[in-house]
Amino acid sequence: MPDRILATEAAIELIEKLKLQHGNLMFHQSGGCCDGSQPMCFTEGEFKTGQSDVCLGEIAGCKFYMAGDQFEYWKHTQLTLDVIPGRGSSFSLEIPLGVRFHIRSRIFSDEELARLSESG
């Protein structure tokens, strides 16, 4: 089964650093508020997920969610969480460190999509 969400080594290192400061974390892929569409990192439970939110998987023990309507647009892609320099204008925990999480994506192959559809 192909993973829907992956992370670069730089992202995992930053997550581990943030976990030491803030405890358990979670992610939600922003749908356009504040700083466009970007991954937002919160202390676990700080962001209230809704019934339509989809959990794409876990990165370094942190659940990664996306709104259901946004997932409909992205369901054909594998996302990779990365880190880039620059201060975003969101409420994500990494912003004071002068970096921001960033999503890169690629379209799943036909074989991967078939495997995903078999699992539901």
N, C-alpha and C positions, 0 to 999 in steps of 0.2 A: 504494500500500500504506500503510495507516495505521500510524503508529508505536505501539508498545506502551508506550513510556516517553518522556516529555518532561520538560523542566525549566524552571522560572521563571528569569528573569534573576538574581534573588537567589541561587538555588541555583547557577547557573553561576559567579557571582562568588565564592561561598564555595568551590566546587570549585577554582577557579583559585588562590585563596589557599592552600588546603590542599596543592595540588600543589607550590607553591613551597616549603613546609615539609617535605613528606613524599615527594615524587616521584610516580610513577605511582600512581593510585588505582583502586579497584574498589568496587562496591556489592553488598550482598546484602540482600534484603528479609527481615527477621527474621520468623520464624513464631510469635512469641509469647514467646520467652525474655526474661528480664530486664525489659524495658520495654514489654511488649506487642508488637504487630506494627508494626515501624518499619524504615525503611531504615537500614542500617548502612554506614558508610564506612570502608574499610581501605586500608592500603598494598597495592598490587597483589601478590597472592600470599600475603598474611598470612592470609586466610581461605581455607581449602581447600574448593573446590567439589567436589561429588560428581557421579556419573553422572546422577542424577535432577534436578540443578539445571538450570534453563532460563535461557538468556541472553535477556533481553527486548530488548536493544539497547545503545546507548552514549549517554552524556551527557558532553559536553565531553571526549571521548576516553576515558571510563571505562566499562568494561563493567558492566552492571546485571543481577544474577542473582536468581532466586527459586527456592525449593525446588519440585520438580515437583508434590508433592501440594498445596501452597498455590496454585501456578499453576492447577490445575484449578478452584479457586474464583474466581480472578481473571481467567481467560482471556477473559472477555467485557468486560473493562474496559481503558480506556486510563489509565495512571498518569502523574501529573505530580509530579515531585520539587520540593519547595518547602522553605523555611527558616522556622522560627518561633522566637521567643524562648523561652528556658527551658532549663534544664540537664536533660537526660535521664539515666537511670541505666544507660546502655549503654556499650559499649567503642568506640563510633564516634568517629572522629578530631575531629569538630567540638565535642564535648561540653565540653572545657575553655574554649571560646570563649563559652560562655553561650547558645548557640543549638543547635538540633537540626534535622536533616532530617526532613521530614514528607511523607507521600504523600496526594495528593488523587486521586480517581478519578471517572471517568464511564463509563457503559455505552456500548459501541460501538453505532452504528446497525446496522440489519439489513444495509444496503449494505456497511458496513465489515466486518462479520462475514463476509459472503459473500466479500469480497476476501481476507480473512485465511485462510479455509478453502481458497480456490483455491491459495494459495501453500504450503499444507501446514501 
